[in-house]
Amino acid sequence: MSEPPDGITLERHVQLKGRTGGPWLRRGLLLVIAALPVLALLNVFGQHPTTTSAGTPAVNVNVTAPSRLRSGLIFQVRLQVVAHRDIKDLKLVFDKGWWESMSVNSTEPEPEESTSEDGRVAFSYGKVSAGETHVSWIYFQTNPTNVGERSENLEVRDGETPLARLHRSLTVFP
């Protein structure tokens, strides 16, 4: 039998002496990589919507939206305001976290007026009578560089009079 090439030893490269942990390390890395899609399917990284609610004698507010997302995803937010009394000028005021590194694809129905209040976005929808329900949908997309946790609070007003405040947060995974 001829000699092996330079740098090759029969004990190490054929009989694999001293390489006992290598296969288990490769199997462990493969398991970690395979676990990521499984965790995504189990909604660990988001997009499944959750509903957050707040209620006062004047209104009930429900926001249905994902609380965990992956960067680049398109998602829908559903806002429902049930008026227990007449509201002359329904105004929804969104904290900065709603808009931070997000792209807005559509808002249905369009607000009568949209303004900025100290960096917060305010949508005005006009009159809502007692017993009526106002529903709005906003379609967002997370920007690819958007990562982290932020506050997504929402304030419901009648003009400038606060009626309810809803607290929620959003986590965006890379």
C-alpha positions in Angstrom: 0.0 0.0 0.0 1.3 3.4 -0.9 1.8 6.2 1.6 -1.1 8.7 2.1 -0.7 12.2 0.7 1.0 14.9 2.8 -1.2 16.1 5.6 -3.4 13.0 5.6 -3.1 10.5 8.4 -4.9 7.1 8.3 -5.9 7.3 12.0 -7.5 10.7 11.8 -9.0 10.7 8.2 -9.9 7.1 7.7 -10.5 5.7 11.2 -11.8 9.1 12.4 -9.9 9.0 15.7 -10.3 12.2 17.8 -13.5 13.3 15.8 -16.2 11.8 18.1 -18.1 15.1 18.7 -18.3 16.2 15.0 -21.4 14.3 13.9 -23.3 15.4 17.0 -22.4 19.0 16.5 -23.6 18.8 12.9 -26.8 17.1 13.9 -27.4 19.8 16.6 -26.9 22.6 14.1 -29.2 20.9 11.6 -31.9 20.6 14.4 -31.6 24.3 15.3 -32.0 25.2 11.6 -35.0 22.9 11.2 -36.6 24.2 14.4 -36.9 27.8 13.1 -39.6 27.0 10.4 -41.5 24.8 12.9 -41.5 27.7 15.4 -42.7 30.0 12.7 -45.6 27.6 11.8 -46.6 27.6 15.5 -46.9 31.4 15.3 -44.0 32.1 17.7 -42.8 34.8 15.3 -46.1 36.3 14.6 -48.8 37.4 12.2 -51.7 35.6 14.0 -54.0 38.5 15.1 -55.0 39.1 18.7 -57.8 41.4 20.0 -57.1 44.1 22.5 -60.2 45.8 24.1 -60.9 48.8 26.2 -64.3 50.1 27.5 -65.8 53.1 29.1 -69.3 54.3 29.6 -69.0 56.3 26.4 -67.4 53.7 24.0 -66.0 50.2 23.6 -62.9 49.8 21.5 -61.5 46.6 19.9 -58.3 46.4 18.0 -57.6 43.2 16.1 -54.0 43.0 14.9 -50.9 40.9 15.2 -48.8 41.6 18.4 -45.8 39.8 16.9 -44.5 40.1 13.3 -41.6 39.2 11.1 -40.0 42.0 9.0 -41.5 42.5 5.6 -44.9 41.1 6.4 -48.2 42.7 5.2 -50.9 42.6 7.8 -54.3 44.0 8.6 -55.5 46.0 11.6 -59.2 46.1 12.4 -60.5 48.9 14.6 -64.0 48.7 16.0 -65.6 51.5 18.1 -69.0 50.9 19.6 -70.6 54.2 20.7 -72.8 54.1 23.8 -73.6 57.8 23.4 -73.6 60.2 20.5 -70.1 61.2 19.3 -70.0 64.4 17.3 -66.5 63.9 15.9 -64.9 60.5 16.3 -61.1 60.9 16.4 -58.7 58.0 16.6 -55.2 59.0 17.8 -52.4 56.5 17.1 -49.1 56.5 19.1 -45.8 56.8 17.2 -45.3 53.0 17.4 -48.0 52.4 14.9 -46.1 54.2 12.2 -42.4 53.6 13.1 -40.8 51.8 10.2 -44.1 50.8 8.8 -45.6 51.4 5.3 -49.3 52.0 5.1 -50.9 50.3 2.0 -54.5 51.3 2.5 -57.0 52.7 5.0 -60.7 51.8 4.7 -62.8 53.9 5.0 -60.7 56.9 4.4 -60.8 59.4 7.4 -62.5 62.7 6.8 -59.3 64.4 8.1 -55.9 63.1 9.1 -53.5 65.2 11.2 -50.3 65.0 13.3 -50.3 65.7 17.0 -46.8 65.8 18.5 -45.7 62.9 16.2 -49.0 61.0 16.7 -51.3 60.4 13.8 -55.0 61.4 14.3 -57.8 60.2 12.0 -61.2 62.0 12.2 -64.3 60.1 11.0 -67.2 62.5 11.9 -70.4 61.7 13.7 -71.3 58.3 15.2 -74.7 58.0 16.9 -75.3 56.1 20.1 -75.6 52.3 19.4 -73.7 52.5 16.1 -70.5 50.7 15.4 -67.6 52.3 13.4 -65.2 49.8 11.8 -61.9 50.8 10.1 -59.2 48.7 8.5 -55.6 49.7 8.0 -53.3 47.6 5.9 -49.6 47.9 7.0 -46.3 46.4 5.9 -43.4 46.1 8.2 -40.2 47.5 6.7 -37.3 45.0 6.4 -35.2 47.0 8.8 -37.9 47.2 11.4 -36.9 45.1 14.4 -37.8 45.5 18.1 -40.7 46.2 20.5 -42.8 49.3 20.5 -45.9 50.7 22.1 -49.1 50.9 19.9 -51.5 52.7 22.1 -54.7 54.2 20.7 -56.8 57.0 22.1 -60.5 57.4 21.1 -61.8 61.0 21.3 -64.9 63.0 20.7 -63.2 66.0 19.1 -60.6 66.9 21.8 -62.4 65.1 24.6 -60.8 61.7 25.5 -63.3 58.8 25.6 -61.0 55.7 25.9 -57.4 54.7 25.8 -56.3 51.3 24.6 -52.8 49.9 25.5 -51.0 47.4 23.3 -47.5 46.6 22.1 -45.9 45.1 19.0 -42.8 43.0 18.7 -41.1 42.7 15.2 -38.7 39.9 14.7 -35.9 40.0 12.0 
